[in-house]
Amino acid sequence: MAKAAQRIHIPSLDPKFVRDRNLNGNWLVERFNENISLLDKLAGNLPRSLPWRQRTVEQFKAEVDQLLARDRPLAA
């Protein structure tokens, strides 16, 4: 796949730094570095340009309604 034109790389944090800030033992925080690494790999596989479109709330709802009417819930 094509590489993203400009990638932002988020470095891993020191495990002790993460642990010291995870006083409640939140599993998501515990896996901070793993999650960042996975997101970084995903970012490396994004195409150079994405077809971003701007829509109003009304336009977005209408688009979702059309997709659902065509039995395309995943696309919606």
HUZIPE-V318042 format. One line per field, one symbol per residue. ss: DSSP state (a for helix, b for strand, c for the rest). phi: phi as a letter, one per 40 degrees, with the letter a starting at -180 (. if undefined). burial: + if it has 9 or more other C-alpha atoms within 8 Angstrom, else -. Layout:
ss=???
phi=???
burial=???
This chain:
ss=ccccccccccccccaaaaaaccccccaaaacaaaaaaaaaaaaaccccccccccccaaaaaaaaaaaaaccccccc
phi=.ccccbbcbbcccddcdcdcbbccgccccdbdccccccccccccbccdbbccbcacdcccccccdcccccfbcccc
burial=--++-------------++--+------++-+---++--+--+++++------------+--+++-++---+---+
